[in-house]
């Protein structure tokens, strides 16, 4: 991905006529954009094969909406990021389908526990930076307030929907699952898990 974006960035800079343009900056922007598109394509393809597109779309929307302002752990390599993104979202799809099938009391307990866990992690950890995206003091306060606002709006709408409809639907479980997964990536346990997986992958690459 980096090699492809480096070549595209070089061509863009040459054709732009701006000799002082930073090719590395252009390449990084392309990597972010193209990388996200590729990840989404893989996620949707896997969801289609497993029959969970609607759940995955809601989970992805909630996960990304909070992650943009709250941050969270990232893999340091694109391959690791791609694989982890697909696995996390697809796992969320299975969780949403499973919890939707639980008896009423247990399903309600999941929604309540997932919502409270997300509130706790956002209040406790948000925003969390990573080596690829450091956060300065001004951004910290802005992102923190935005995290509170987004979580507040989402959960308020969820509660109102439950009150007016009087019963739980599949998208309630998908919504909470997306928030729950993002909340986990904010925690110290989430960071340690990703670091553990990265270390194992690095050892396997070095042993080849």
C-alpha positions in Angstrom: 0.0 0.0 0.0 2.8 2.4 0.9 4.7 1.7 -2.3 1.6 2.2 -4.4 0.7 5.5 -2.6 4.3 6.7 -2.9 4.2 6.3 -6.7 0.8 7.9 -6.9 2.0 10.8 -4.7 5.1 11.3 -6.9 2.9 11.5 -10.0 0.5 13.9 -8.4 3.2 16.2 -7.2 4.9 16.2 -10.6 1.7 17.0 -12.5 0.7 19.7 -10.0 3.6 21.9 -10.9 4.3 22.6 -7.2 7.9 21.7 -6.8 7.8 22.5 -3.1 4.9 20.1 -2.4 5.7 17.4 0.2 5.4 14.1 -1.5 5.5 12.3 1.9 2.5 14.2 3.1 0.5 13.5 -0.1 1.5 9.8 0.2 0.3 9.7 3.8 -3.0 11.2 2.8 -3.5 8.6 0.0 -2.6 5.8 2.4 -5.2 6.9 4.8 -7.9 7.3 2.1 -7.1 4.2 0.1 -6.4 2.1 3.1 -9.8 2.9 4.6 -11.6 2.1 1.3 -9.8 -1.3 1.1 -10.7 -2.1 4.7 -14.3 -1.2 4.1 -14.4 -3.4 1.0 -13.0 -6.4 2.9 -15.4 -5.9 5.8 -18.5 -5.6 3.5 -17.4 -8.7 1.4 -17.0 -10.7 4.6 -20.3 -9.5 6.0 -22.1 -10.4 2.7 -20.7 -13.9 2.8 -21.8 -14.3 6.4 -25.2 -12.8 6.0 -24.7 -9.8 8.4 -24.4 -6.7 6.2 -27.1 -4.7 8.0 -25.5 -5.4 11.4 -22.0 -4.7 10.2 -23.1 -1.4 8.6 -24.5 -0.1 11.9 -21.6 -1.5 14.0 -19.1 0.2 11.6 -21.0 3.5 11.7 -21.0 3.6 15.5 -17.4 2.4 15.8 -16.1 5.0 13.4 -18.2 7.9 14.7 -16.8 7.6 18.2 -13.3 6.5 17.1 -12.8 9.7 15.1 -12.9 11.8 18.3 -12.2 9.4 21.1 -9.2 7.7 19.4 -8.0 4.2 20.5 -5.4 1.6 19.9 -4.0 1.1 16.4 -1.7 -1.5 14.8 1.6 0.0 13.7 1.4 -1.8 10.3 -1.3 -1.6 7.6 -1.6 -5.3 7.3 -2.2 -5.6 11.0 -4.7 -2.8 10.9 -6.6 -4.4 7.9 -6.8 -7.8 9.5 -7.8 -6.5 12.9 -10.5 -4.2 11.5 -12.1 -7.0 9.6 -11.9 -9.4 12.6 -13.2 -6.8 15.1 -16.2 -5.7 13.0 -17.2 -9.2 11.9 -16.9 -10.4 15.5 -19.2 -7.6 16.4 -21.7 -8.8 13.8 -21.7 -12.3 15.4 -22.1 -10.7 18.9 -25.0 -8.5 17.7 -26.8 -11.5 16.1 -26.3 -13.7 19.2 -27.4 -11.1 21.7 -30.5 -10.3 19.5 -31.5 -13.9 20.0 -31.3 -13.8 23.8 -34.5 -13.8 25.9 -35.9 -10.3 26.7 -34.3 -9.8 30.1 -30.9 -11.0 29.0 -31.0 -8.8 25.9 -32.0 -5.8 27.9 -29.1 -6.5 30.3 -26.7 -6.6 27.4 -27.9 -3.3 26.1 -27.6 -1.7 29.5 -24.2 -3.1 30.4 -22.8 -2.3 26.9 -24.0 1.3 27.2 -22.7 1.8 30.7 -19.3 0.2 29.7 -19.0 2.6 26.8 -19.9 5.6 29.0 -17.2 4.5 31.5 -14.5 4.0 28.9 -15.1 7.4 27.2 -15.2 9.3 30.5 -12.2 7.4 31.8 -9.9 7.3 28.7 -11.1 9.6 25.9 -9.3 10.8 24.0 -6.5 8.4 23.7 -3.7 9.1 21.3 -1.4 6.7 19.4 2.0 7.1 17.9 0.5 7.9 14.5 -1.8 10.6 15.9 -0.5 12.6 18.9 -3.0 14.9 20.5 -2.0 18.4 21.8 -3.6 20.0 24.8 -6.1 22.1 22.8 -7.2 19.1 20.8 -7.5 17.0 23.9 -10.2 19.1 25.5 -12.0 19.5 22.2 -12.0 15.8 21.4 -13.0 15.0 24.9 -16.1 17.2 24.8 -17.0 15.9 21.3 -16.7 12.3 22.6 -19.1 13.1 25.4 -21.5 14.8 22.9 -21.5 12.0 20.4 -22.0 9.3 23.0 -24.7 11.3 24.7 -26.6 11.9 21.4 -26.4 8.2 20.3 -27.5 6.8 23.6 -30.3 9.3 24.1 -31.6 8.4 20.6 -31.4 4.8 21.5 -33.3 5.3 24.8 -36.0 7.3 23.1 -36.4 4.7 20.4 -36.8 2.0 23.1 -39.3 4.1 25.0 -41.5 4.8 22.0 -41.3 1.4 20.4 -41.5 -0.5 23.6 -39.3 -3.4 22.4 -35.8 -4.1 21.2 -34.9 -4.5 17.5 -31.8 -5.9 15.7 -30.3 -2.4 15.2 -30.3 -1.7 19.0 -27.9 -4.6 19.5 -25.8 -3.6 16.6 -25.5 0.0 17.8 -24.5 -1.0 21.3 -22.1 -3.6 20.0 -20.3 -1.0 17.8 -20.0 1.3 20.8 -18.8 -1.5 23.0 -16.0 -2.5 20.6 -14.8 1.0 20.3 -14.9 1.4 24.1 -12.7 -1.7 24.5 -10.1 -0.2 22.1 -9.8 2.7 24.5 -8.9 0.6 27.5 -5.5 -0.4 28.8 -6.5 -4.0 28.2 -7.2 -3.2 24.5 -3.8 -1.6 24.2 -2.1 -4.6 25.8 -4.0 -7.1 23.6 -3.0 -5.3 20.4 0.6 -5.0 21.6 0.7 -8.8 22.4 -0.7 -9.6 18.9 1.8 -7.3 17.2 4.7 -8.9 19.1 3.5 -12.4 18.1 3.2 -11.3 14.4 6.7 -9.7 14.5 8.2 -12.9 15.9 6.6 -15.0 13.2 7.9 -12.7 10.5 11.4 -12.7 11.9 11.4 -16.5 12.2 10.6 -16.9 8.4 
